[in-house]
Amino acid sequence: MSDIKTTVGFLERVPLFAGLSARQLEPIARRMVERSYPAGATIVSQGAGGEGFFVVVSGHAEAIRERSDGVKAVVNTFGPLDFFGELALLDDGLRTASVVTTEPTTCVLLTRWDFLAALREDVDMTIVILQELARRFRRALDAL
């Protein structure tokens, strides 16, 4: 993203951050890093350590989970404003699925340590984000 104001405007439209003010989003926007991937690129790999949280700016990707018997299944798809890797923001566990681009894709990335630093600066932001993560988790469980 070209500047902080543009990044904040983009983040305001991302469901995880929709309840936050522009003032609250600025520290997050300043910590975001943009990355571009060609079609067919693996952004994250199932079983690998989590680098952080990704928001799709442009393009599309699929979350692919490999079962213990080797069968692979697409468990989610992502397009602009979708996000993934939110568990990596909360703990340092392994990735639960691989995410592979289906076309050229650009994302913004927020590392766990940068996310935690931003949360320490604003307790109200922490509550809003945790509530959205809880809603997302409930939706995932309801889909099972």
Phi, psi and omega in degrees: 000145190288326180206172183297318181299318178295318180295317178299315178301321177293312183297331178299336182266353180278126185309322181298329185252003187302331181274004183260151177278165176301322178299320180288329182282337182303313179298328177288313181302321180294335183266351182285144178238134179270138176223142178243144183227141175284169175300139179084004180278144175270118180279312175224153182243133177305134178088348178274164176294152181273125178276325182165202189248138184238142171238129179283123177270314178210155180094191182214153179211164178235142171268124183239124179250129177261124179283169181297336179273004177092353179286133179255141179221139173284120183254349178194157174234151184228139174226189181308135181081350175282154180226157177208163181088015183296332177296328179293342177286333188260333178213174181255033179287177182278155178296138182271348179202162171268149174238123185236135180287144176255354176199169177306133189222139174243136179230159165251142187241138174235120180284159180302312184294327176290322177298312181297323177297318179294320179295323180296336181280340187208101183296323180299322177298320180302314182296314181300314182292318179296324177296318179293321177297321178296318178299318180296319179296317178299318178298320179295319179292321179296332181284344182286000000 
